[in-house]
Amino acid sequence: MKVLFQGKEVQKLLDDYQKLVGVRIAVFDTEFNELYSSPKNLSNFCQCIRQNDALNEACKYCDERAFLLAKANRETYMYPCHLGLYEAVTPIYDNEQLLGYVMVGQLLDDCSNKDKKWREINLLYHQHQSTFEPYRKEFDELKQMSMDQIEAVTNIMKACASSIWFQHLIDVERSPIIERIDNYIEDNYSESIDTSTLCNALNISKTTVYNYLKNEHNMSLTQYINTYRIKLSKECLEETKTPIAEVAMAVGF
């Protein structure tokens, strides 16, 4: 499956959101690559922090974990990042496929006293204190909102994600049957899948599924799905610090 965004229209939608809400919003592909955003750059504070390799890796871990959880649960995930800034990500789906993600964030909740939060960050990352010290001004520039407001901008983001799909701002080139079976399993591995469910979703016969799995992999559907789940679990455990139990739940075990 090939996903093509209508770039000009998507960018206008993001620009309109940012003008109205005043919060950064971005669209990512299924591999977590940022495609469009408004404004173009991260907040000044986040740009400065990401110049440090260790802190940049911590930021990437938070983002990728959020993408994985949003994908696994097929719903919006709102969370504080490792520095206590609130972000939210929502997946873009059609009936069968994950098409991408929309993310907003880099917000402080208004219950946070900035002086106290600044001290907490410096204490948490005391080994990188020299990295933080020059950027207090950029930290003070971060937008603060109440939790109700953060939830509101998250809900509007979800509407934007739906709009991208329903207004046909994405063109989807459907895959051949073999790839569609793999894609369906990839997008639904966290749920219970049997042959009837898969065949009904893809509108193909049980014989097609059986022959593909038997001829290409010499596996039953259950074996094939569990092999994928194991592969995904290994990747997640190698690339993130997510607890084993949480990974197992996310991939459907």
Accessible surface in RSA format (square Angstrom, percent):
REM  Atomic radii and reference values for relative SASA: ProtOr
REM  Chains: A
REM  Algorithm: Lee & Richards
REM  Probe-radius: 1.40
REM  Slices: 20
REM RES _ NUM      All-atoms   Total-Side   Main-Chain    Non-polar    All polar
REM                ABS   REL    ABS   REL    ABS   REL    ABS   REL    ABS   REL
RES MET A   1    61.14  31.7  16.55  11.0  44.59 106.2  19.54  16.6  41.60  55.1
RES LYS A   2   116.53  56.9 112.29  68.9   4.24  10.1  61.88  55.7  54.66  58.2
RES VAL A   3    38.19  25.1  15.49  14.0  22.70  54.7  15.49  13.5  22.70  61.6
RES LEU A   4    74.82  41.7  72.80  52.1   2.02   5.1  74.82  52.5   0.00   0.0
RES PHE A   5    28.90  14.5   7.30   4.5  21.60  56.2   7.30   4.4  21.60  61.8
RES GLN A   6    61.45  34.4  58.20  42.5   3.25   7.7  12.24  26.0  49.21  37.3
RES GLY A   7    22.20  27.4   0.00   N/A  22.20  27.4  13.74  37.7   8.46  18.9
RES LYS A   8   179.43  87.5 162.79  99.9  16.64  39.6 113.17 101.9  66.26  70.6
RES GLU A   9    85.34  49.0  79.30  60.0   6.04  14.4  38.43  74.3  46.91  38.3
RES VAL A  10     0.00   0.0   0.00   0.0   0.00   0.0   0.00   0.0   0.00   0.0
RES GLN A  11    54.15  30.3  54.15  39.6   0.00   0.0  35.45  75.5  18.70  14.2
RES LYS A  12   130.05  63.4 126.89  77.9   3.16   7.5  99.48  89.5  30.57  32.6
RES LEU A  13    37.74  21.0  34.83  24.9   2.92   7.3  37.15  26.1   0.59   1.6
RES LEU A  14     0.01   0.0   0.01   0.0   0.00   0.0   0.01   0.0   0.00   0.0
RES ASP A  15    44.81  31.4  44.24  44.0   0.57   1.4  10.09  23.8  34.71  34.6
RES ASP A  16    60.91  42.7  55.19  54.9   5.72  13.5  25.80  60.7  35.12  35.0
RES TYR A  17     7.03   3.3   1.08   0.6   5.95  15.5   6.40   4.8   0.63   0.8
RES GLN A  18    47.29  26.4  45.98  33.6   1.31   3.1   0.18   0.4  47.11  35.7
RES LYS A  19   162.80  79.4 127.92  78.5  34.88  83.1  86.47  77.8  76.32  81.3
RES LEU A  20   142.40  79.3 111.82  80.0  30.58  76.9 117.35  82.4  25.05  67.4
RES VAL A  21    19.61  12.9   5.68   5.1  13.93  33.6  10.88   9.5   8.73  23.7
RES GLY A  22    31.30  38.6   0.00   N/A  31.30  38.6  18.30  50.2  13.00  29.1
RES VAL A  23     2.70   1.8   0.06   0.1   2.64   6.4   2.70   2.3   0.00   0.0
RES ARG A  24    27.45  11.5  21.45  10.9   6.00  14.3  11.27  15.4  16.18   9.8
RES ILE A  25     0.38   0.2   0.00   0.0   0.38   0.9   0.38   0.3   0.00   0.0
RES ALA A  26     1.24   1.1   1.24   1.9   0.00   0.0   1.24   1.7   0.00   0.0
RES VAL A  27     0.00   0.0   0.00   0.0   0.00   0.0   0.00   0.0   0.00   0.0
RES PHE A  28    20.60  10.3  20.60  12.8   0.00   0.0  20.60  12.5   0.00   0.0
RES ASP A  29    34.43  24.1  34.43  34.3   0.00   0.0  17.25  40.6  17.18  17.1
RES THR A  30    47.79  34.0  37.42  37.9  10.37  24.7  15.51  20.8  32.28  48.8
RES GLU A  31   125.56  72.1 110.98  84.0  14.57  34.7  41.41  80.1  84.15  68.7
RES PHE A  32    56.40  28.2  40.76  25.2  15.64  40.7  40.84  24.8  15.56  44.5
RES ASN A  33    80.08  55.2  76.09  73.5   3.99   9.6  20.39  49.1  59.69  57.7
RES GLU A  34    77.13  44.3  46.41  35.1  30.71  73.1  21.10  40.8  56.02  45.7
RES LEU A  35    73.80  41.1  44.91  32.1  28.90  72.6  48.66  34.2  25.14  67.7
RES TYR A  36    54.35  25.4  49.22  28.0   5.12  13.3  31.62  23.8  22.72  28.0
RES SER A  37    13.02  11.0   5.43   7.3   7.58  17.5   0.00   0.0  13.02  18.2
RES SER A  38     8.16   6.9   7.43   9.9   0.73   1.7   0.77   1.6   7.39  10.4
RES PRO A  39    64.84  47.3  57.65  52.5   7.19  26.1  64.84  53.5   0.00   0.0
RES LYS A  40   171.88  83.9 158.72  97.4  13.17  31.3 101.41  91.3  70.48  75.1
RES ASN A  41    86.90  59.9  81.13  78.4   5.77  13.9  11.42  27.5  75.48  73.0
RES LEU A  42    46.59  25.9  39.77  28.5   6.81  17.1  39.87  28.0   6.72  18.1
RES SER A  43    32.23  27.2  18.42  24.6  13.81  31.8  30.99  66.0   1.24   1.7
RES ASN A  44    81.98  56.5  75.48  72.9   6.51  15.7   9.64  23.2  72.34  69.9
RES PHE A  45     0.42   0.2   0.00   0.0   0.42   1.1   0.00   0.0   0.42   1.2
RES CYS A  46    15.24  11.5  14.07  15.7   1.17   2.7   2.61   6.6  12.64  13.6
RES GLN A  47    68.29  38.2  60.94  44.5   7.35  17.5  23.24  49.5  45.05  34.2
RES CYS A  48    18.02  13.6  17.23  19.2   0.79   1.9   0.00   0.0  18.02  19.4
RES ILE A  49     0.67   0.4   0.67   0.5   0.00   0.0   0.67   0.5   0.00   0.0
RES ARG A  50    65.66  27.6  53.67  27.4  11.99  28.5  17.45  23.9  48.20  29.2
RES GLN A  51   133.69  74.8 101.14  73.9  32.55  77.5  46.93  99.9  86.76  65.8
RES ASN A  52    33.22  22.9  25.62  24.8   7.59  18.3   8.82  21.2  24.39  23.6
RES ASP A  53   118.68  83.1 112.85 112.3   5.83  13.8  36.89  86.8  81.79  81.6
RES ALA A  54    54.04  49.7  37.50  57.9  16.54  37.6  45.96  64.7   8.08  21.4
RES LEU A  55     1.04   0.6   1.04   0.7   0.00   0.0   1.04   0.7   0.00   0.0
RES ASN A  56    37.92  26.2  37.92  36.6   0.00   0.0   0.49   1.2  37.43  36.2
RES GLU A  57    98.08  56.3  94.66  71.6   3.42   8.1  44.40  85.9  53.67  43.8
RES ALA A  58    25.09  23.1  17.35  26.8   7.74  17.6  24.11  34.0   0.98   2.6
RES CYS A  59    15.16  11.5  13.19  14.7   1.97   4.6   3.72   9.4  11.44  12.3
RES LYS A  60    84.39  41.2  83.25  51.1   1.14   2.7  41.22  37.1  43.17  46.0
RES TYR A  61    55.65  26.0  51.43  29.3   4.22  11.0  47.07  35.4   8.58  10.6
RES CYS A  62    18.45  14.0  14.41  16.1   4.04   9.5   3.68   9.3  14.77  15.9
RES ASP A  63    24.85  17.4  24.85  24.7   0.00   0.0   6.19  14.6  18.66  18.6
RES GLU A  64    47.94  27.5  47.94  36.3   0.00   0.0   5.75  11.1  42.18  34.4
RES ARG A  65    59.38  24.9  59.07  30.1   0.31   0.7   9.91  13.5  49.47  30.0
RES ALA A  66     0.51   0.5   0.00   0.0   0.51   1.2   0.00   0.0   0.51   1.4
RES PHE A  67     2.49   1.2   2.49   1.5   0.00   0.0   2.49   1.5   0.00   0.0
RES LEU A  68    40.56  22.6  39.75  28.4   0.80   2.0  39.81  28.0   0.74   2.0
RES LEU A  69    23.09  12.9  22.88  16.4   0.20   0.5  22.90  16.1   0.19   0.5
RES ALA A  70     0.35   0.3   0.00   0.0   0.35   0.8   0.35   0.5   0.00   0.0
RES LYS A  71    20.74  10.1  19.01  11.7   1.73   4.1   2.45   2.2  18.29  19.5
RES ALA A  72     7.76   7.1   1.16   1.8   6.61  15.0   2.37   3.3   5.39  14.3
RES ASN A  73    85.98  59.3  64.29  62.1  21.69  52.2  11.75  28.3  74.22  71.7
RES ARG A  74    77.92  32.7  54.27  27.7  23.64  56.3  17.14  23.4  60.78  36.8
RES GLU A  75   105.52  60.6  99.16  75.0   6.36  15.1  30.41  58.8  75.11  61.3
RES THR A  76    31.72  22.6  11.31  11.5  20.41  48.6  10.80  14.5  20.91  31.6
RES TYR A  77    56.42  26.3  54.89  31.2   1.54   4.0  42.40  31.9  14.02  17.3
RES MET A  78    60.61  31.4  37.08  24.5  23.53  56.0  36.02  30.6  24.58  32.6
RES TYR A  79    13.69   6.4  11.62   6.6   2.07   5.4  13.69  10.3   0.00   0.0
RES PRO A  80    76.00  55.4  62.04  56.6  13.96  50.8  62.04  51.2  13.96  86.8
RES CYS A  81    19.14  14.5  11.25  12.5   7.90  18.6   4.85  12.3  14.29  15.4
RES HIS A  82    37.29  20.4  17.60  12.2  19.69  50.4  30.19  31.1   7.10   8.3
RES LEU A  83     6.41   3.6   4.03   2.9   2.38   6.0   5.96   4.2   0.45   1.2
RES GLY A  84    13.77  17.0   0.00   N/A  13.77  17.0  10.97  30.1   2.80   6.3
RES LEU A  85     2.28   1.3   2.28   1.6   0.00   0.0   2.28   1.6   0.00   0.0
RES TYR A  86    43.03  20.1  42.74  24.3   0.30   0.8   9.35   7.0  33.69  41.5
RES GLU A  87    21.38  12.3  18.65  14.1   2.73   6.5   2.73   5.3  18.65  15.2
RES ALA A  88     1.24   1.1   1.21   1.9   0.02   0.1   1.21   1.7   0.02   0.1
RES VAL A  89     0.00   0.0   0.00   0.0   0.00   0.0   0.00   0.0   0.00   0.0
RES THR A  90     9.19   6.5   9.19   9.3   0.00   0.0   0.00   0.0   9.19  13.9
RES PRO A  91    15.19  11.1   3.44   3.1  11.74  42.7   3.44   2.8  11.74  73.0
RES ILE A  92     3.97   2.3   1.53   1.1   2.44   5.9   3.97   2.9   0.00   0.0
RES TYR A  93    36.46  17.0  20.19  11.5  16.27  42.3  20.19  15.2  16.27  20.1
RES ASP A  94     9.03   6.3   1.39   1.4   7.64  18.1   5.40  12.7   3.63   3.6
RES ASN A  95   148.63 102.5 120.51 116.5  28.12  67.7  30.61  73.7 118.02 114.1
RES GLU A  96    24.51  14.1  23.65  17.9   0.85   2.0   5.86  11.3  18.64  15.2
RES GLN A  97     7.10   4.0   7.10   5.2   0.00   0.0   0.95   2.0   6.16   4.7
RES LEU A  98     7.78   4.3   4.49   3.2   3.28   8.3   4.49   3.2   3.28   8.8
RES LEU A  99     1.66   0.9   0.00   0.0   1.66   4.2   0.00   0.0   1.66   4.5
RES GLY A 100     0.00   0.0   0.00   N/A   0.00   0.0   0.00   0.0   0.00   0.0
RES TYR A 101     0.35   0.2   0.35   0.2   0.00   0.0   0.00   0.0   0.35   0.4
RES VAL A 102     0.06   0.0   0.06   0.1   0.00   0.0   0.06   0.1   0.00   0.0
RES MET A 103    17.68   9.2  16.40  10.9   1.28   3.0   4.98   4.2  12.70  16.8
RES VAL A 104     3.89   2.6   2.17   2.0   1.72   4.1   3.89   3.4   0.00   0.0
RES GLY A 105     6.42   7.9   0.00   N/A   6.42   7.9   1.64   4.5   4.77  10.7
RES GLN A 106    17.96  10.0  13.37   9.8   4.59  10.9   3.82   8.1  14.13  10.7
RES LEU A 107     4.29   2.4   4.29   3.1   0.00   0.0   4.29   3.0   0.00   0.0
RES LEU A 108     0.03   0.0   0.03   0.0   0.00   0.0   0.03   0.0   0.00   0.0
RES ASP A 109    17.50  12.3  17.50  17.4   0.00   0.0   1.99   4.7  15.52  15.5
RES ASP A 110    80.08  56.1  55.58  55.3  24.50  57.9  20.80  49.0  59.27  59.1
RES CYS A 111   111.05  84.0  73.98  82.5  37.07  87.1  32.45  82.2  78.59  84.7
RES SER A 112    20.25  17.1   8.05  10.7  12.19  28.1   9.13  19.4  11.12  15.6
RES ASN A 113    90.22  62.2  78.47  75.8  11.75  28.3  27.87  67.1  62.35  60.3
RES LYS A 114    43.77  21.4  38.71  23.8   5.06  12.1  26.30  23.7  17.47  18.6
RES ASP A 115    72.88  51.0  71.11  70.8   1.76   4.2  14.04  33.0  58.84  58.7
RES LYS A 116   117.55  57.3 117.55  72.1   0.00   0.0  60.15  54.1  57.40  61.1
RES LYS A 117    39.16  19.1  37.97  23.3   1.19   2.8   7.17   6.5  31.99  34.1
RES TRP A 118    28.46  11.4  28.46  13.8   0.00   0.0  10.58   5.6  17.88  29.0
RES ARG A 119   149.23  62.7 143.27  73.0   5.97  14.2  71.16  97.2  78.08  47.3
RES GLU A 120    74.37  42.7  68.90  52.1   5.47  13.0  38.96  75.3  35.41  28.9
RES ILE A 121     4.39   2.5   3.60   2.7   0.79   1.9   4.39   3.2   0.00   0.0
RES ASN A 122    16.85  11.6  14.89  14.4   1.95   4.7  13.11  31.6   3.73   3.6
RES LEU A 123   137.55  76.6 129.00  92.3   8.55  21.5 132.88  93.3   4.67  12.6
RES LEU A 124   108.64  60.5  90.23  64.6  18.41  46.3  95.63  67.2  13.01  35.0
RES TYR A 125    33.22  15.5  33.22  18.9   0.00   0.0  21.23  16.0  11.99  14.8
RES HIS A 126   118.54  64.8 108.07  75.1  10.46  26.8  65.67  67.7  52.86  61.5
RES GLN A 127   116.20  65.0  80.30  58.7  35.90  85.5  47.93 102.0  68.27  51.8
RES HIS A 128    34.92  19.1  33.53  23.3   1.39   3.6  21.44  22.1  13.48  15.7
RES GLN A 129    79.84  44.6  79.03  57.8   0.81   1.9   9.85  21.0  69.99  53.1
RES SER A 130    87.93  74.3  73.61  98.2  14.32  33.0  47.62 101.4  40.31  56.5
RES THR A 131    26.47  18.8  18.81  19.1   7.66  18.3  14.90  20.0  11.57  17.5
RES PHE A 132     0.00   0.0   0.00   0.0   0.00   0.0   0.00   0.0   0.00   0.0
RES GLU A 133   105.40  60.5  86.37  65.3  19.03  45.3  32.13  62.1  73.27  59.8
RES PRO A 134    89.43  65.2  55.14  50.3  34.29 124.6  68.32  56.4  21.11 131.2
RES TYR A 135    45.74  21.4  45.74  26.0   0.00   0.0  18.19  13.7  27.55  34.0
RES ARG A 136    70.11  29.4  69.54  35.5   0.57   1.4  38.22  52.2  31.89  19.3
RES LYS A 137   141.77  69.2 133.49  81.9   8.28  19.7 109.28  98.4  32.49  34.6
RES GLU A 138    35.95  20.6  34.62  26.2   1.33   3.2   1.60   3.1  34.34  28.0
RES PHE A 139     0.00   0.0   0.00   0.0   0.00   0.0   0.00   0.0   0.00   0.0
RES ASP A 140    61.18  42.9  47.52  47.3  13.65  32.3  23.77  55.9  37.41  37.3
RES GLU A 141    90.99  52.2  57.65  43.6  33.34  79.4  47.72  92.3  43.27  35.3
RES LEU A 142     8.71   4.9   2.28   1.6   6.43  16.2   4.64   3.3   4.07  11.0
RES LYS A 143    87.52  42.7  77.55  47.6   9.96  23.7  38.03  34.2  49.49  52.7
RES GLN A 144    66.88  37.4  42.19  30.8  24.70  58.8  12.43  26.5  54.46  41.3
RES MET A 145    17.38   9.0  16.01  10.6   1.36   3.2  17.38  14.8   0.00   0.0
RES SER A 146    30.74  26.0  30.61  40.9   0.13   0.3  25.94  55.2   4.79   6.7
RES MET A 147    62.63  32.4  59.29  39.2   3.33   7.9  58.12  49.4   4.50   6.0
RES ASP A 148   112.51  78.8 104.63 104.1   7.88  18.6  29.74  70.0  82.77  82.5
RES GLN A 149    95.48  53.4  93.34  68.2   2.14   5.1  28.50  60.7  66.98  50.8
RES ILE A 150     3.85   2.2   3.85   2.9   0.00   0.0   3.85   2.8   0.00   0.0
RES GLU A 151    84.23  48.4  83.03  62.8   1.20   2.9  19.02  36.8  65.21  53.2
RES ALA A 152    47.37  43.6  42.03  64.9   5.34  12.1  46.68  65.7   0.69   1.8
RES VAL A 153     9.05   6.0   9.05   8.2   0.00   0.0   9.05   7.9   0.00   0.0
RES THR A 154     8.16   5.8   8.16   8.3   0.00   0.0   7.59  10.2   0.57   0.9
RES ASN A 155    87.36  60.2  80.59  77.9   6.77  16.3  24.35  58.6  63.01  60.9
RES ILE A 156    70.63  40.2  68.42  51.0   2.21   5.3  70.62  50.9   0.01   0.0
RES MET A 157     0.00   0.0   0.00   0.0   0.00   0.0   0.00   0.0   0.00   0.0
RES LYS A 158    90.63  44.2  88.39  54.2   2.24   5.3  40.70  36.6  49.93  53.2
RES ALA A 159    60.39  55.5  48.16  74.3  12.23  27.8  55.80  78.6   4.59  12.2
RES CYS A 160    11.20   8.5   9.58  10.7   1.61   3.8   1.53   3.9   9.67  10.4
RES ALA A 161     5.84   5.4   4.87   7.5   0.97   2.2   5.22   7.4   0.62   1.6
RES SER A 162    53.03  44.8  46.32  61.8   6.71  15.5  21.06  44.9  31.97  44.8
RES SER A 163    21.54  18.2  16.00  21.3   5.54  12.8  20.19  43.0   1.35   1.9
RES ILE A 164     0.08   0.0   0.08   0.1   0.00   0.0   0.08   0.1   0.00   0.0
RES TRP A 165    63.49  25.5  62.56  30.3   0.94   2.2  44.11  23.5  19.38  31.4
RES PHE A 166   148.14  74.1 130.96  81.1  17.18  44.7 132.82  80.5  15.31  43.8
RES GLN A 167   113.05  63.2  92.62  67.7  20.43  48.7  33.96  72.3  79.09  60.0
RES HIS A 168   138.23  75.5 129.15  89.8   9.08  23.2  88.42  91.1  49.81  58.0
RES LEU A 169    15.86   8.8  15.86  11.3   0.00   0.0  15.86  11.1   0.00   0.0
RES ILE A 170     6.67   3.8   0.00   0.0   6.67  16.1   0.00   0.0   6.67  18.1
RES ASP A 171    64.69  45.3  61.44  61.2   3.25   7.7  20.07  47.2  44.62  44.5
RES VAL A 172    32.63  21.5   4.84   4.4  27.79  67.0   5.07   4.4  27.55  74.7
RES GLU A 173    93.57  53.7  87.51  66.2   6.06  14.4  41.33  79.9  52.24  42.7
RES ARG A 174   127.48  53.5  99.18  50.6  28.30  67.4  55.44  75.8  72.04  43.7
RES SER A 175    11.16   9.4   0.41   0.5  10.76  24.8   3.18   6.8   7.98  11.2
RES PRO A 176    90.00  65.6  76.59  69.8  13.40  48.7  89.65  74.0   0.35   2.2
RES ILE A 177    80.56  45.8  75.84  56.5   4.72  11.4  75.99  54.7   4.56  12.4
RES ILE A 178    88.43  50.3  88.23  65.7   0.20   0.5  88.23  63.5   0.20   0.5
RES GLU A 179    83.38  47.9  82.52  62.4   0.86   2.0  29.21  56.5  54.16  44.2
RES ARG A 180    49.54  20.8  49.54  25.3   0.00   0.0   7.84  10.7  41.69  25.3
RES ILE A 181     0.00   0.0   0.00   0.0   0.00   0.0   0.00   0.0   0.00   0.0
RES ASP A 182    52.19  36.6  47.31  47.1   4.88  11.5  22.47  52.9  29.72  29.6
RES ASN A 183    27.74  19.1  27.29  26.4   0.46   1.1   1.75   4.2  25.99  25.1
RES TYR A 184    17.37   8.1  17.37   9.9   0.00   0.0   5.57   4.2  11.80  14.5
RES ILE A 185     3.13   1.8   3.13   2.3   0.00   0.0   3.13   2.3   0.00   0.0
RES GLU A 186    62.55  35.9  62.40  47.2   0.15   0.3   6.13  11.9  56.42  46.1
RES ASP A 187     9.30   6.5   5.13   5.1   4.18   9.9   0.02   0.1   9.28   9.3
RES ASN A 188    11.08   7.6  10.77  10.4   0.31   0.8   0.67   1.6  10.41  10.1
RES TYR A 189     6.91   3.2   6.76   3.8   0.15   0.4   2.89   2.2   4.02   5.0
RES SER A 190    33.24  28.1  12.07  16.1  21.17  48.8   7.08  15.1  26.16  36.7
RES GLU A 191    81.58  46.8  73.43  55.6   8.14  19.4  36.97  71.5  44.60  36.4
RES SER A 192   109.74  92.7  80.37 107.3  29.37  67.6  51.82 110.4  57.92  81.1
RES ILE A 193    19.57  11.1   1.19   0.9  18.39  44.3   1.19   0.9  18.39  49.9
RES ASP A 194    79.24  55.5  75.34  75.0   3.90   9.2  36.68  86.3  42.57  42.5
RES THR A 195    43.61  31.0  41.27  41.8   2.34   5.6  19.14  25.7  24.47  37.0
RES SER A 196    47.47  40.1  45.34  60.5   2.14   4.9  27.37  58.3  20.10  28.2
RES THR A 197    57.69  41.0  51.70  52.4   5.99  14.3  35.51  47.7  22.18  33.5
RES LEU A 198     0.00   0.0   0.00   0.0   0.00   0.0   0.00   0.0   0.00   0.0
RES CYS A 199     9.12   6.9   7.52   8.4   1.60   3.8   7.72  19.6   1.40   1.5
RES ASN A 200   122.20  84.3  96.47  93.2  25.74  62.0  29.96  72.1  92.24  89.2
RES ALA A 201    41.52  38.2  15.20  23.5  26.32  59.9  27.15  38.2  14.37  38.1
RES LEU A 202     1.36   0.8   0.24   0.2   1.13   2.8   0.43   0.3   0.93   2.5
RES ASN A 203   138.59  95.6 117.01 113.1  21.58  52.0  28.19  67.8 110.40 106.7
RES ILE A 204    26.22  14.9  10.32   7.7  15.89  38.3  18.69  13.5   7.52  20.4
RES SER A 205    60.07  50.8  45.66  60.9  14.42  33.2  48.80 103.9  11.27  15.8
RES LYS A 206   119.48  58.3 114.30  70.1   5.18  12.3  68.33  61.5  51.14  54.5
RES THR A 207    86.79  61.7  82.10  83.2   4.69  11.2  50.01  67.2  36.78  55.6
RES THR A 208    47.29  33.6  41.01  41.6   6.28  15.0  22.91  30.8  24.38  36.9
RES VAL A 209     2.06   1.4   2.06   1.9   0.00   0.0   2.06   1.8   0.00   0.0
RES TYR A 210   138.15  64.5 133.52  76.0   4.63  12.0 105.03  78.9  33.11  40.8
RES ASN A 211    64.32  44.4  64.10  61.9   0.22   0.5  13.93  33.5  50.39  48.7
RES TYR A 212    19.53   9.1  11.93   6.8   7.60  19.8  14.89  11.2   4.64   5.7
RES LEU A 213     4.18   2.3   4.18   3.0   0.00   0.0   4.18   2.9   0.00   0.0
RES LYS A 214   101.68  49.6  94.80  58.2   6.88  16.4  51.19  46.1  50.50  53.8
RES ASN A 215   117.69  81.2  81.13  78.4  36.56  88.0  24.89  59.9  92.80  89.7
RES GLU A 216   109.11  62.6  80.84  61.2  28.28  67.3   9.53  18.4  99.58  81.3
RES HIS A 217    72.73  39.7  54.17  37.6  18.56  47.5  43.57  44.9  29.16  33.9
RES ASN A 218   108.02  74.5  90.43  87.4  17.59  42.4  26.79  64.5  81.23  78.5
RES MET A 219    58.96  30.5  49.66  32.9   9.29  22.1  53.79  45.7   5.17   6.9
RES SER A 220    59.13  50.0  46.24  61.7  12.89  29.7  51.23 109.1   7.90  11.1
RES LEU A 221    15.83   8.8  10.81   7.7   5.01  12.6  10.81   7.6   5.01  13.5
RES THR A 222    88.12  62.7  85.55  86.7   2.58   6.1  52.66  70.7  35.46  53.6
RES GLN A 223   101.78  56.9  96.45  70.5   5.33  12.7  33.18  70.6  68.60  52.0
RES TYR A 224    29.77  13.9  28.90  16.4   0.87   2.3  18.26  13.7  11.51  14.2
RES ILE A 225     5.31   3.0   5.31   4.0   0.00   0.0   5.31   3.8   0.00   0.0
RES ASN A 226    46.61  32.1  46.61  45.0   0.00   0.0  10.61  25.5  36.00  34.8
RES THR A 227    64.82  46.1  61.83  62.7   2.99   7.1  49.32  66.2  15.51  23.4
RES TYR A 228    47.65  22.2  45.32  25.8   2.33   6.1  41.88  31.5   5.77   7.1
RES ARG A 229    26.94  11.3  26.94  13.7   0.00   0.0   0.00   0.0  26.94  16.3
RES ILE A 230    83.20  47.3  82.76  61.7   0.43   1.0  83.20  59.9   0.00   0.0
RES LYS A 231   110.73  54.0 106.47  65.3   4.26  10.1  84.50  76.1  26.23  27.9
RES LEU A 232    23.01  12.8  22.95  16.4   0.06   0.1  22.95  16.1   0.06   0.2
RES SER A 233    15.96  13.5  15.96  21.3   0.00   0.0  15.30  32.6   0.66   0.9
RES LYS A 234   124.12  60.6 122.33  75.1   1.80   4.3  70.62  63.6  53.50  57.0
RES GLU A 235    61.57  35.4  61.42  46.5   0.15   0.4  24.46  47.3  37.12  30.3
RES CYS A 236    17.54  13.3  14.33  16.0   3.22   7.6   6.79  17.2  10.76  11.6
RES LEU A 237    70.60  39.3  52.51  37.6  18.09  45.5  52.74  37.0  17.86  48.1
RES GLU A 238   144.51  83.0 105.14  79.5  39.38  93.8  46.27  89.5  98.25  80.2
RES GLU A 239   122.55  70.4  92.14  69.7  30.41  72.4  36.36  70.3  86.19  70.4
RES THR A 240    12.28   8.7   1.44   1.5  10.84  25.8   3.96   5.3   8.32  12.6
RES LYS A 241   182.44  89.0 156.94  96.3  25.50  60.7 107.63  96.9  74.81  79.7
RES THR A 242    10.64   7.6   5.81   5.9   4.83  11.5   4.29   5.8   6.36   9.6
RES PRO A 243    80.84  58.9  69.91  63.7  10.93  39.7  80.84  66.7   0.00   0.0
RES ILE A 244   128.51  73.1 123.81  92.2   4.70  11.3 123.81  89.2   4.70  12.7
RES ALA A 245    77.29  71.1  65.53 101.1  11.75  26.7  72.09 101.5   5.19  13.8
RES GLU A 246    51.23  29.4  44.86  33.9   6.36  15.1  28.96  56.0  22.26  18.2
RES VAL A 247     3.45   2.3   2.15   1.9   1.30   3.1   3.45   3.0   0.00   0.0
RES ALA A 248    33.12  30.4  31.43  48.5   1.69   3.8  32.89  46.3   0.23   0.6
RES MET A 249   152.80  79.1 139.96  92.6  12.84  30.6 100.84  85.7  51.96  68.8
RES ALA A 250    22.63  20.8  15.95  24.6   6.68  15.2  22.40  31.5   0.23   0.6
RES VAL A 251     5.24   3.5   5.24   4.7   0.00   0.0   5.24   4.6   0.00   0.0
RES GLY A 252    25.11  31.0   0.00   N/A  25.11  31.0   5.00  13.7  20.11  45.0
RES PHE A 253   117.66  58.9  63.02  39.0  54.64 142.2  93.39  56.6  24.27  69.5
END  Absolute sums over single chains surface
CHAIN  1 A    13317.7      11273.9       2043.8       6879.9       6437.8
END  Absolute sums over all chains
TOTAL         13317.7      11273.9       2043.8       6879.9       6437.8
